[in-house]
Amino acid sequence: MPKCNYKKPTSDWKCSLEALTGEDYCYWHKEDVKKKPNEVQIRDLKEKIIYDVYLQEANLKYANLQKAKLIEANLSRANLKYANLFEANLCIANLQGAKLSSANLQKATLSWANLQDAELSCAKFEKSDLREANLKKAKMGGANLQEVFLYRANLQETDLAIAQLQKANLNEAKLQGADLRNSNLQDADLSGAKLHKAILFGTNFQSADLNGADLQGVNLRNANLKDAILIEANLHESDLEGADLERANLEKANLQGASLINANFQGAKLFNANLSAADLSMTDFRGADLCNVSLNTANLQWANLQDAKLIGTTLVGANLESTRFDSQTTLDGAILIGANLFHSYFDESKSFRNATFFQKIEHDKEINEIMGDALNIHFIQFERFKQYTSKIFSILFFYNSKVREKMQHFSIPLRFPTRKRPYLLDFKALLAESPRIAEDIRHNEYIRYTSNSHGIVFFDKKSGCIIKNPEKGRWFKDLTRVEGLTDMILEGGEIKSKYLYDGSSFSFYEASYEIYNNLYNFYIANGHLDQAAYVHYRREEAHRKLRWVKGGNSRLRSIFDLLYMRSLAGYGDKISHSIASSSIIVMVFAFLFKFSKGVTKNVNGLPVTPDWLDHIYYSIITFLTVGDSNIQPNLAIGHLPQILVATESGLGVMMIALIIFVITYQVSR
């Protein structure tokens, strides 16, 4: 009988089987589709090494191919349902589109095999070798892949729902877009795996190794990641809502912009991780290691940070509303500049005293007060007082009828702004209009949070730029432009109303007053008197502004606080205000005495013309209510000197009492 003429193109191997009658090739190399080999023919595949077997669209349903040698075989679109391929060698085989559902592939060798679009649901792959195999778009739902070797395998867009992958080796595997929902990857090795846009809802990753894995933008809702290793993993903008990350190792992981609502991080290690702009509301961080973690502009509303370690953690602009701290929470070296502490329990942590809340003491404000100031620019229209306006301007400017006509609707600010006015943009409105621009803002950490956890962006209309650090007093020197933002929000040089935050400054000042009050009590209790003094000043300022926005009679008290308590006494904290005010009063009255000629001087019974020093001296002794027989008010010019003396003496008594009050207040504190 003639031998088969098949020769392997890539080597010297020749087929030793007999050719079919009248054919050049044997049964296995004849390119017939839909073959159905019998048991005797299949025995050849078990006993001999036959390369490049041609079984395209073959019917091998229920076939016993245990330990069969099918190296580089062509089994594309073959029917292998329920087939027994236990310990079969399918290295570099072409199984594209093959039907292998419920097949037994335990301990089979499928390295470099092509299983693209194959149907593998409920197939058994335990301990099989699928290294660098192509499983793209394969249907593997419910398949058993326990302890399978899938090193660098291509599983892009593969259906692995409910699959069993315990202890599987998926090192550097390509799983982009794969459906792994509710699958079991417990103890699996996924180090360096690419899971970008994979569906991982409800997946079990307990104790899995995801070191350096790419999980950007994936859905990990309710996933089990207990004790998982996620060192340097990329979870940028991933959805981990409700995920269990108890005791997981996330050192140096990138969780920027991730949604971690109600996630469990108890005992997790997050050293040097990046959680900036992440949504961590209601997340459980009890006992977690968050040292040196970036939580800038992260939303931690209702999060639990009890017993957590936040040494050196940056929380610039973070939302800590109603966040829970306890005495075991470590905040040494933490940076909380611009963080919203409304209703939080920060004062439970003793180490908060070693955290940085203000960039520079004596100059900075709490974020809610800054927002309130941005909204609280008051104007009084003088529509009812045109006649008074006309008289004032006629005296000052001698204006004519044309100028008077222009001033009919003139308005002036009650509180003249000493710096440019920032505008507050509603982040939700920006997100709804342009997710790309909103993501750019979120990524660059430009968001700040209100007392009701609303996202706010500070904007300078004149320059068309976002304010990077609104906490800085000179924020107009720290601006940045976001591409496309000004074109979107500006119309005719004005900001469209739908993008402006429409909240009230009342809620901002109310929140600010509470935060300052808690800070004051905390610093006093911990002996930080310098910080307490500054916070007291800011607390009273917030209270004064709160009274003003309330309106009604409260504004009278606000004006009194502004003119008397703040300007003259610094709310009992700045004695320099009282001394400076007293000095001004003395110099003003010395000037009035000089130019009214209201002082006479007698030396040895002879009148002497007083000089400037005499007028200053007389003003001082009048202010101190001491008096001097040699220098007296000049009654020859009328009653004006008496009025000046009485007025200055009254002011002197008041200012001396105020100075005593400030000294007593500071000593008692």
C-alpha positions as a printed Julia matrix, in Angstrom:
669×3 Matrix{Float64}:
   0.0     0.0    0.0
   1.32    3.49  -0.88
   2.24    5.79   1.98
   0.63    9.14   2.7
   2.36   11.96   0.81
   1.84   14.54   3.59
   4.99   16.3    4.67
   5.0    18.88   7.44
   5.9    22.27   5.88
   7.89   23.54   8.84
   9.98   20.4    9.51
  11.26   17.14   8.02
   8.42   15.11   9.5
   6.57   12.83   7.03
   3.39   10.91   7.64
   4.07    7.15   7.88
   0.44    6.07   7.57
  -0.96    4.33   4.52
  -2.77    6.49   2.01
  -6.42    5.9    1.26
  -7.21    3.78  -1.79
  -6.77    5.92  -4.85
  -5.74    8.92  -2.73
  -2.45   10.69  -2.03
  -3.17   11.22   1.64
  -4.2     9.19   4.62
  -7.52    9.6    6.41
  -6.09   12.15   8.82
  -4.5    14.42   6.24
  -7.17   14.3    3.57
  -8.89   17.7    3.65
 -12.45   16.47   3.96
 -14.83   18.36   6.2
 -17.31   16.81   8.61
 -15.33   13.63   9.19
 -16.64   11.13  11.73
 -13.76    8.8   12.73
 -14.5     5.44  14.32
 -12.85    3.99  17.42
 -10.21    2.09  15.42
  -9.17    5.28  13.61
  -9.12    7.24  16.84
  -6.74    4.66  18.3
  -4.11    5.91  15.83
  -4.34    9.38  17.45
  -3.59    7.86  20.84
  -0.76    5.54  19.82
   1.05    7.6   17.19
   2.23   11.18  16.85
   0.43   12.58  13.84
   0.97   16.27  13.13
  -1.5    18.56  11.37
  -4.49   16.23  11.6
  -7.34   17.65   9.53
 -10.65   17.4   11.39
 -12.37   20.62  10.35
 -16.09   20.48  11.24
 -15.58   16.85  12.29
 -18.23   15.14  14.37
 -16.45   13.98  17.52
 -19.38   14.25  19.88
 -18.91   11.87  22.84
 -15.59   10.72  21.28
 -13.01    9.19  23.58
  -9.82   11.1   22.79
  -8.11   10.49  26.11
  -4.35   11.08  25.74
  -4.82   11.69  22.03
  -1.96   13.43  20.22
  -3.5    16.26  18.23
  -0.54   18.61  17.97
  -1.23   21.41  15.49
  -4.45   19.63  14.49
  -7.12   21.54  12.58
 -10.32   21.13  14.58
 -11.97   24.4   13.6
 -15.74   24.3   14.04
 -15.5    20.62  15.08
 -18.19   19.16  17.3
 -16.47   17.92  20.47
 -19.41   18.16  22.84
 -19.04   15.8   25.78
 -15.8    14.48  24.25
 -13.18   13.0   26.57
  -9.89   14.82  25.97
  -8.33   13.95  29.31
  -4.54   14.51  29.09
  -4.86   15.07  25.32
  -2.12   17.03  23.58
  -3.68   19.85  21.56
  -0.63   22.09  21.5
  -0.92   24.77  18.78
  -4.17   23.13  17.62
  -6.76   25.16  15.74
 -10.06   24.88  17.6
 -11.54   28.13  16.35
 -15.31   28.01  16.62
 -15.22   24.44  17.93
 -18.01   23.12  20.12
 -16.51   21.83  23.36
 -19.33   22.38  25.81
 -19.22   19.88  28.68
 -16.07   18.32  27.21
 -13.46   16.84  29.55
 -10.16   18.66  29.02
  -8.63   17.91  32.4
  -4.81   17.99  32.33
  -4.95   18.57  28.57
  -2.19   20.53  26.83
  -3.63   23.44  24.87
  -0.67   25.8   24.91
  -0.72   28.25  21.98
  -3.97   26.64  20.79
  -6.5    28.78  18.93
  -9.87   28.57  20.68
 -11.28   31.86  19.4
 -15.1    31.88  19.38
 -15.09   28.32  20.71
 -18.03   27.09  22.74
 -16.6    25.88  26.06
 -19.47   26.3   28.49
 -19.38   23.85  31.39
 -16.18   22.27  30.01
 -13.73   20.77  32.5
 -10.22   22.23  32.3
  -8.78   21.38  35.73
  -4.98   21.53  35.7
  -4.85   21.87  31.93
  -2.16   23.92  30.16
  -3.55   26.88  28.19
  -0.49   29.09  28.19
  -0.68   31.8   25.52
  -3.78   30.14  24.08
  -6.16   32.32  22.07
  -9.57   32.22  23.76
 -10.85   35.51  22.41
 -14.64   35.74  22.46
 -14.89   32.1   23.57
 -17.99   31.08  25.5
 -16.75   29.61  28.77
 -19.64   30.34  31.1
 -19.73   27.85  33.95
 -16.49   26.18  32.79
 -14.25   24.53  35.37
 -10.78   26.08  35.07
  -9.41   25.27  38.5
  -5.62   25.3   38.65
  -5.45   25.9   34.89
  -2.25   27.4   33.48
  -3.39   30.44  31.42
  -0.13   32.36  31.36
  -0.39   35.17  28.78
  -3.56   33.61  27.39
  -5.8    35.81  25.25
  -9.23   35.93  26.9
 -10.4    39.23  25.44
 -14.2    39.58  25.4
 -14.48   35.96  26.57
 -17.61   34.82  28.41
 -16.4    33.44  31.75
 -19.54   34.09  33.76
 -19.86   31.72  36.75
 -16.59   30.04  35.7
 -14.5    28.2   38.29
 -10.95   29.62  38.17
  -9.71   28.83  41.67
  -5.91   28.78  41.82
  -5.72   29.35  38.08
  -2.55   30.93  36.69
  -3.6    33.98  34.67
  -0.28   35.76  34.91
  -0.16   38.54  32.26
  -3.34   37.16  30.68
  -5.37   39.41  28.39
  -8.87   39.7   29.84
  -9.92   43.05  28.37
 -13.68   43.18  28.07
 -14.09   39.63  29.43
 -17.29   38.75  31.26
 -16.28   37.3   34.63
 -19.42   38.12  36.55
 -19.96   35.86  39.55
 -16.95   33.74  38.59
 -14.66   32.24  41.22
 -11.02   33.38  41.05
 -10.11   32.55  44.62
  -6.32   32.19  45.06
  -5.84   32.77  41.32
  -2.66   34.41  40.01
  -3.64   37.46  37.97
  -0.41   39.4   38.4
   0.14   41.67  35.44
  -3.19   40.62  33.91
  -5.04   43.1   31.7
  -8.66   43.39  32.83
  -9.48   46.77  31.31
 -13.25   47.11  30.82
 -13.83   43.55  32.06
 -17.15   42.8   33.78
 -16.33   41.58  37.29
 -19.65   42.1   39.07
 -19.88   39.74  42.04
 -16.59   38.02  41.19
 -14.74   36.18  43.94
 -11.1    37.36  44.07
 -10.48   36.23  47.63
  -6.72   35.86  48.21
  -6.11   36.33  44.47
  -2.82   37.83  43.3
  -3.59   40.93  41.2
  -0.16   42.48  41.58
   0.24   45.11  38.85
  -3.02   44.08  37.16
  -4.79   46.53  34.86
  -8.36   46.91  36.18
  -9.0    50.38  34.78
 -12.69   51.19  34.41
 -13.86   47.69  35.38
 -17.11   46.8   37.12
 -16.21   45.17  40.45
 -19.48   45.85  42.24
 -19.96   43.56  45.23
 -16.78   41.67  44.28
 -15.02   39.63  46.96
 -11.42   40.84  47.21
 -10.71   39.7   50.74
  -6.97   39.22  51.32
  -6.34   39.94  47.63
  -2.95   41.28  46.54
  -3.43   44.44  44.46
   0.0    46.0   44.83
   0.51   48.64  42.09
  -2.75   47.55  40.46
  -4.46   50.05  38.17
  -8.07   50.56  39.32
  -8.47   54.03  37.82
 -12.18   54.92  37.6
 -13.22   51.37  38.48
 -16.6    50.67  40.07
 -15.99   48.92  43.42
 -19.29   49.83  45.01
 -20.04   47.39  47.82
 -16.82   45.43  47.18
 -15.23   43.54  50.07
 -11.52   44.46  50.31
 -10.99   43.35  53.88
  -7.27   42.86  54.59
  -6.47   43.38  50.89
  -3.04   44.72  50.0
  -3.43   47.81  47.8
   0.01   49.35  48.3
   0.82   51.85  45.54
  -2.44   50.94  43.75
  -4.07   53.56  41.52
  -7.69   54.08  42.6
  -8.02   57.61  41.26
 -11.61   58.47  40.43
 -12.84   55.0   41.46
 -16.31   54.5   42.92
 -15.9    52.79  46.3
 -19.29   53.54  47.84
 -20.0    51.26  50.79
 -16.85   49.21  50.13
 -15.19   47.33  52.98
 -11.5    48.17  53.56
 -11.2    46.82  57.1
  -7.57   46.01  57.82
  -6.59   46.78  54.2
  -3.11   48.05  53.34
  -3.25   51.16  51.16
   0.24   52.51  51.76
   1.17   55.03  49.01
  -2.04   54.27  47.09
  -3.69   56.95  44.96
  -7.35   57.5   45.91
  -7.66   61.1   44.78
 -11.11   62.08  43.46
 -12.44   58.62  44.38
 -15.99   58.22  45.69
 -15.51   56.57  49.1
 -18.82   57.49  50.69
 -19.95   55.02  53.4
 -16.72   53.04  52.91
 -15.45   51.04  55.88
 -11.74   51.76  56.51
 -11.6    50.45  60.08
  -8.04   49.41  60.86
  -6.89   50.17  57.3
  -3.35   51.34  56.54
  -3.75   54.58  54.58
  -0.28   55.97  55.24
   1.01   58.33  52.53
  -2.15   57.72  50.49
  -3.43   60.46  48.18
  -7.08   61.17  49.03
  -7.16   64.63  47.49
 -10.73   65.71  46.55
 -11.99   62.21  47.46
 -15.56   61.9   48.72
 -15.43   60.26  52.18
 -18.93   61.18  53.33
 -20.11   58.8   56.08
 -16.87   56.78  55.74
 -15.56   54.96  58.79
 -11.91   55.75  59.59
 -11.87   54.36  63.11
  -8.49   52.83  64.02
  -7.2    53.73  60.52
  -3.64   54.92  59.97
  -3.45   58.1   57.89
   0.14   59.13  58.62
   1.32   61.52  55.91
  -1.95   61.11  53.98
  -3.02   64.03  51.77
  -6.71   64.94  51.98
  -6.61   68.32  50.21
 -10.16   69.3   49.24
 -11.55   65.96  50.45
 -15.15   65.65  51.62
 -15.12   64.38  55.21
 -18.72   65.23  56.03
 -20.0    62.94  58.8
 -16.82   60.84  58.56
 -16.13   58.81  61.69
 -12.81   59.06  63.54
 -11.87   57.7   66.94
  -9.0    57.99  69.41
  -7.12   55.25  67.53
  -7.24   57.05  64.2
  -3.73   58.27  63.39
  -3.52   61.6   61.51
   0.11   62.54  62.18
   1.41   64.56  59.25
  -1.9    64.35  57.37
  -2.76   67.34  55.15
  -6.41   68.45  55.32
  -6.19   71.85  53.6
  -9.54   72.69  52.01
 -11.18   69.54  53.4
 -14.86   69.75  54.38
 -15.12   68.67  58.05
 -18.81   69.48  58.5
 -20.45   67.06  60.98
 -17.3    64.89  61.03
 -15.81   63.39  64.18
 -12.26   64.61  63.58
 -12.01   65.91  67.14
 -12.17   62.32  68.43
  -8.66   61.75  67.07
  -6.01   63.18  69.37
  -3.43   63.09  66.56
  -5.47   65.63  64.58
  -3.38   68.24  66.4
  -0.42   67.05  64.31
  -2.32   67.37  61.03
  -2.21   70.44  58.77
  -5.58   72.12  58.28
  -4.46   75.66  57.37
  -1.72   76.37  54.84
  -0.61   79.42  56.75
  -1.99   80.41  60.12
  -3.4    83.96  60.34
  -4.36   84.01  56.65
  -6.34   80.91  55.64
 -10.05   80.19  55.92
 -12.09   77.03  56.16
 -13.51   75.93  52.76
 -17.18   76.58  53.63
 -16.38   80.17  54.64
 -14.53   80.65  51.35
 -17.58   79.41  49.43
 -19.89   81.61  51.47
 -17.72   84.65  50.72
 -17.84   83.82  47.0
 -21.66   84.02  47.1
 -21.99   86.83  49.64
 -21.33   90.02  47.55
 -24.1    92.4   48.63
 -25.36   95.43  46.76
 -27.85   98.08  47.88
 -29.85   99.82  45.17
 -30.4   103.49  45.84
 -33.65  103.74  43.88
 -35.46  105.25  46.89
 -32.62  107.56  47.83
 -31.83  109.38  44.56
 -32.1   112.76  46.2
 -29.45  111.85  48.79
 -27.24  110.41  46.08
 -27.59  113.63  44.09
 -26.56  115.8   47.06
 -23.53  113.66  47.85
 -22.26  113.69  44.27
 -22.99  117.4   43.81
 -20.74  118.19  46.77
 -17.97  115.78  45.79
 -17.96  116.15  41.99
 -20.02  119.3   41.17
 -21.7   117.13  38.59
 -24.14  118.63  36.06
 -27.55  117.46  34.94
 -26.07  115.01  32.42
 -24.08  113.23  35.15
 -27.16  113.26  37.4
 -29.11  111.54  34.67
 -26.5   108.81  34.42
 -26.62  108.21  38.17
 -30.35  107.43  38.29
 -29.71  103.71  38.74
 -26.36  103.94  40.46
 -25.51  101.21  43.0
 -22.53  100.82  45.27
 -21.32   97.79  47.23
 -21.99   97.79  50.95
 -18.79   95.8   51.39
 -16.26   96.78  48.78
 -14.52   93.61  47.54
 -10.8    93.74  48.26
 -10.03   91.06  45.67
 -11.52   89.53  42.57
 -14.7    87.56  42.97
 -14.59   83.81  42.17
 -17.66   82.04  40.8
 -18.89   78.65  41.98
 -19.65   76.16  39.2
 -21.92   73.17  39.75
 -19.86   70.03  39.01
 -22.97   67.92  38.38
 -24.1    70.35  35.68
 -20.65   70.2   34.05
 -20.7    66.38  34.2
 -24.15   66.21  32.6
 -23.1    68.52  29.75
 -19.58   67.23  29.07
 -18.25   64.09  30.8
 -14.85   64.69  29.18
 -14.43   68.16  30.69
 -15.8    66.94  34.03
 -13.33   64.05  34.05
 -10.48   66.45  33.29
 -11.55   68.58  36.29
 -11.89   65.53  38.54
  -8.57   64.04  37.42
  -6.7    67.28  38.17
  -8.27   67.55  41.65
 -10.08   70.88  41.11
 -13.29   69.86  42.95
 -14.26   71.08  46.42
 -17.27   69.97  48.46
 -20.08   71.94  50.09
 -21.67   71.23  53.46
 -24.19   68.98  51.69
 -21.46   67.1   49.76
 -22.18   68.92  46.51
 -19.24   69.14  44.09
 -18.08   72.72  43.41
 -15.49   74.16  41.02
 -14.04   77.66  41.63
 -13.9    79.7   38.43
 -12.41   83.09  37.54
 -14.57   84.65  34.82
 -12.11   87.35  33.85
  -9.32   84.94  32.92
 -11.61   82.05  31.94
  -9.6    79.77  34.23
 -10.31   77.36  37.05
  -8.89   78.26  40.45
  -6.6    75.4   41.44
  -6.24   76.22  45.14
  -9.06   78.48  46.35
  -7.76   78.1   49.91
  -4.86   80.4   49.06
  -5.44   84.06  49.83
  -3.92   85.06  46.48
  -5.77   82.45  44.43
  -5.78   84.68  41.32
  -2.11   83.76  40.9
  -2.91   80.04  40.83
  -5.15   79.6   37.79
  -5.34   76.89  35.14
  -7.27   76.58  31.9
  -9.39   73.53  31.05
  -9.83   72.96  27.34
 -13.37   73.62  26.14
 -14.71   74.85  29.5
 -15.04   78.57  28.72
 -16.66   77.85  25.34
 -19.22   75.66  27.08
 -20.2    77.83  30.06
 -19.8    81.4   28.78
 -22.32   83.22  26.63
 -21.82   86.9   25.82
 -19.08   87.11  28.42
 -21.4    85.88  31.2
 -21.66   82.45  32.8
 -24.82   80.55  31.88
 -27.04   80.25  34.93
 -27.42   76.47  34.66
 -23.72   76.02  35.43
 -23.71   78.26  38.52
 -24.18   76.77  41.95
 -27.5    78.05  43.24
 -27.03   77.34  46.94
 -27.21   79.84  49.79
 -24.3    81.41  51.64
 -26.31   80.84  54.85
 -25.64   77.08  54.81
 -21.94   77.7   54.13
 -21.51   80.08  57.07
 -23.56   77.81  59.33
 -21.31   74.85  58.48
 -18.19   76.98  58.81
 -19.23   78.23  62.26
 -19.72   74.65  63.46
 -16.34   73.52  62.1
 -14.5    76.48  63.63
 -16.25   75.86  66.94
 -15.16   72.2   66.98
 -11.63   73.18  65.97
 -11.47   75.77  68.75
 -12.62   73.33  71.41
 -10.17   70.7   70.12
  -7.17   73.04  70.13
  -8.02   74.4   73.58
  -8.38   70.87  74.98
  -5.01   69.89  73.51
  -3.13   73.02  74.56
  -2.59   74.47  71.07
  -3.35   78.05  72.07
  -1.97   79.77  68.95
  -4.19   77.69  66.66
  -7.1    78.15  69.06
  -6.66   81.93  68.99
  -6.77   82.09  65.19
  -9.7    79.66  64.94
 -11.6    81.75  67.52
 -11.11   84.82  65.32
 -12.36   82.96  62.25
 -15.27   81.47  64.22
 -16.49   84.91  65.21
 -16.05   86.14  61.63
 -18.17   83.24  60.36
 -20.76   84.04  63.02
 -20.81   87.72  62.03
 -21.32   86.8   58.36
 -24.03   84.31  59.35
 -25.89   87.08  61.19
 -25.62   89.31  58.14
 -27.13   86.78  55.71
 -29.95   86.07  58.17
 -31.11   89.64  57.63
 -33.45   91.67  59.82
 -32.21   92.8   63.23
 -29.34   90.35  63.01
 -27.66   92.71  60.58
 -27.42   95.41  63.24
 -25.49   93.0   65.44
 -23.36   92.05  62.43
 -22.47   95.71  61.83
 -21.68   96.16  65.55
 -19.39   93.11  65.44
 -17.66   94.45  62.34
 -17.09   97.98  63.67
 -16.45   97.24  67.31
 -15.62   93.61  68.07
 -13.5    92.92  64.98
 -11.99   96.29  64.13
 -11.26   97.44  67.68
 -10.71   94.19  69.6
 -10.13   91.42  67.05
 -12.91   89.51  68.85
 -10.95   89.65  72.09
  -7.98   87.96  70.52
  -5.92   90.72  68.88
  -4.72   93.31  71.38
  -2.85   94.96  68.52
  -6.23   96.07  67.09
  -7.1    97.85  70.35
  -3.67   99.49  70.67
  -3.66  100.56  67.03
  -7.2   101.96  67.32
  -6.23  103.86  70.5
  -3.18  105.32  68.76
  -5.31  106.47  65.82
  -7.81  108.12  68.19
  -5.0   109.96  70.0
  -3.47  111.24  66.73
  -6.82  112.25  65.25
  -7.73  114.31  68.33
  -4.21  115.83  68.46
  -4.82  116.96  64.88
  -8.25  118.39  65.79
  -6.85  120.22  68.82
  -4.05  121.66  66.67
  -6.2   123.0   63.85
  -9.04  124.19  66.06
  -6.57  125.97  68.34
  -8.38  124.26  71.18
  -5.41  124.02  73.58
  -3.7   126.64  75.76
  -0.35  126.2   77.51
   0.87  128.06  80.62
   4.49  128.04  81.76
   5.18  129.77  85.07
   1.88  131.58  84.72
   2.69  132.89  81.23
   0.8   131.78  78.07
   2.96  129.86  75.54
   1.98  128.77  72.03
   1.7   124.94  72.11
   3.56  122.93  69.44
   2.73  119.55  67.86
   4.23  117.61  70.75
   2.07  119.56  73.2
  -1.07  118.68  71.24
  -0.12  114.98  71.15
   0.68  115.08  74.88
  -2.66  116.74  75.66
  -4.5   114.19  73.5
  -2.8   111.33  75.38
  -3.63  112.62  78.87
  -7.2   113.38  77.77
  -7.53  109.84  76.33
  -6.2   108.43  79.63
  -8.47  110.85  81.61
  -5.44  112.08  83.59
  -5.48  115.85  82.94
  -2.75  118.51  83.39
  -3.08  122.01  84.88
  -0.43  123.48  82.53
  -2.25  122.45  79.32
  -5.97  123.08  79.19
  -8.8   123.4   76.63
  -8.99  126.88  75.08
 -12.46  128.07  76.03
 -11.88  131.4   74.33
 -12.83  129.9   70.95
 -16.11  128.44  72.18
 -17.36  125.05  73.31
 -15.63  122.96  70.61
 -12.57  122.14  72.79
 -14.88  120.94  75.57
 -16.77  118.72  73.14
 -13.49  117.29  71.83
 -12.19  116.63  75.35
 -15.44  114.95  76.44
 -15.55  112.81  73.3
 -11.93  111.69  73.54
 -12.25  110.96  77.26
 -15.3   108.8   76.59
 -13.5   106.95  73.8
 -10.47  106.57  76.07
 -12.5   104.95  78.84
 -14.09  102.63  76.3
 -10.76  101.65  74.69
  -9.0   101.11  78.03
 -11.86   98.85  79.1
 -11.55   97.03  75.78
  -7.79   96.52  76.23
  -8.38   95.16  79.75
 -11.07   92.84  78.34
  -8.7    91.49  75.65
  -5.89   90.91  78.15
  -8.25   89.21  80.61
  -9.75   87.05  77.85
  -6.35   85.87  76.65
  -5.08   85.16  80.18
  -8.22   83.26  81.15
  -7.96   81.11  78.02
